[in-house]
Amino acid sequence: MQKAIIGKKVGMTQIFDETGHVIPVTVIEAGPCVVTQKKTKEKDGYAAVQLGYEDIKEKKLSKPERGHLAKAGVAYKKHLKEFKLEKAAEMNVGDEVKADVFAKGDHIDVTGISKGHGYQGAIKRCGAQRTPTSHGGGPVHRHAGSMGSTSTPARIFKGHIGAGQMGNEQTTVQNLIVVKVEPEMNMIVVRGAIPGPKGGIVYLKNTVKTIHIAKAGAGISVNPQKASARVNPQKASARG
């Protein structure tokens, strides 16, 4: 990846563009992050940097964490994340990464922990359908029902619908557009929603999607034999 940063979800709002159209956006407090560790191809087999975000008191860290950050000679950080950046070899421990690493119009992927909904049933968690509520249905209208496991295969296949923990898992939303960047406020505004609650930690990086820029006149054939009768008098429809 080319660039990345750690941030915190502030919340959602809406802004208006130059034409007056409303745009739903999410405000992210991005950085400043500091490089706490550097991986090199000679020593580790690959090039990467570890970024630290959000200051924290020393007593709230474990002894290995304190030793790791003390060795780097940086302030104690609460969140650490490693990124394989293309320019990792040019970065050094102690360098800062701020919100201006991204610019307006950039396409990014945002990764975070989705909102947790606790223990839920099959209807809410998996979109299952309830059974009829008349003619002796009994108190099982919202149950998962038969699993279909008889002597063959005598088990329930992995991934089958059922009750369980809902949400609270790592989720990535791809190809979001950066609408606004305010380096002085450490703020990045992206179009659309991102995973996680307010105050949740998110990781921003340039998108893995291939961005195709539409060109003017795309889809119009330059072959005169395929042109319409209005511009090609040789076509039979035009002669008739």
TAMO-V138004 format. One record per backbone hydrogen bond with DSSP energy under -0.5 kcal/mol. NH is the residue of the N-H (numbers start at 1). CO is the residue of the C=O. E is the energy in kcal/mol with one decimal. If there is no record, write none. Layout:
NH_CO_E, NH_CO_E
This chain:
5_204_-2.3, 7_202_-2.7, 8_29_-1.9, 9_200_-2.7, 10_27_-2.6, 11_27_-1.2, 13_25_-2.4, 15_23_-2.1, 17_21_-2.2, 20_17_-1.3, 23_15_-3.2, 25_13_-2.4, 26_190_-2.6, 27_11_-3.0, 28_188_-2.4, 29_8_-3.0, 30_28_-1.0, 30_186_-1.6, 31_6_-2.0, 31_29_-0.6, 33_97_-2.9, 34_52_-1.8, 35_95_-2.5, 36_34_-0.6, 36_50_-2.9, 37_50_-1.1, 39_48_-3.2, 44_40_-2.9, 45_40_-0.8, 45_41_-0.6, 46_40_-0.9, 48_39_-1.7, 48_46_-0.5, 49_83_-2.3, 50_37_-2.9, 51_49_-0.5, 51_81_-3.2, 52_34_-2.6, 53_79_-2.5, 56_76_-1.4, 60_57_-1.2, 61_58_-1.8, 66_62_-2.5, 67_63_-2.3, 68_64_-2.3, 69_65_-2.1, 70_66_-2.3, 71_67_-2.1, 72_68_-1.1, 73_69_-1.0, 74_69_-1.6, 78_53_-0.8, 78_54_-3.0, 79_53_-2.2, 81_51_-2.1, 83_49_-2.8, 85_83_-1.4, 86_1_-2.1, 88_85_-1.3, 90_87_-0.9, 91_87_-0.5, 91_88_-1.1, 94_35_-2.4, 95_92_-2.0, 97_33_-3.1, 98_96_-0.5, 101_98_-1.7, 102_99_-1.8, 105_178_-2.9, 106_103_-2.0, 108_106_-0.5, 108_176_-3.0, 109_205_-3.2, 110_173_-2.5, 111_203_-2.3, 112_171_-2.5, 113_201_-0.6, 114_112_-0.6, 114_169_-2.6, 117_166_-3.0, 118_166_-0.5, 120_118_-0.6, 120_164_-2.5, 125_121_-2.4, 126_122_-1.8, 127_123_-1.1, 128_122_-1.5, 131_141_-1.5, 140_138_-1.2, 143_140_-1.2, 150_148_-0.9, 150_152_-0.6, 154_150_-0.8, 157_155_-0.5, 160_157_-1.4, 164_120_-2.2, 166_118_-2.2, 168_115_-0.5, 171_112_-3.2, 173_110_-2.7, 174_172_-0.6, 176_108_-3.0, 178_106_-2.6, 179_177_-0.6, 179_189_-2.7, 180_189_-1.7, 182_187_-2.9, 185_182_-0.8, 186_183_-0.9, 187_182_-2.3, 188_28_-2.6, 189_180_-3.1, 190_26_-2.2, 190_188_-0.5, 191_177_-2.6, 192_24_-2.6, 199_9_-3.6, 200_197_-1.9, 202_7_-2.3, 203_111_-2.5, 204_5_-2.8, 205_109_-1.8, 206_3_-1.6, 207_107_-2.1, 211_209_-0.6, 212_210_-0.6, 213_211_-0.6, 214_212_-0.6, 218_215_-1.5, 220_217_-1.6, 221_219_-0.6, 224_222_-0.6, 226_223_-1.4, 227_224_-0.8, 231_228_-1.2, 232_228_-1.4, 233_231_-0.5, 235_232_-1.4, 238_235_-0.6, 239_235_-1.9, 240_236_-2.1
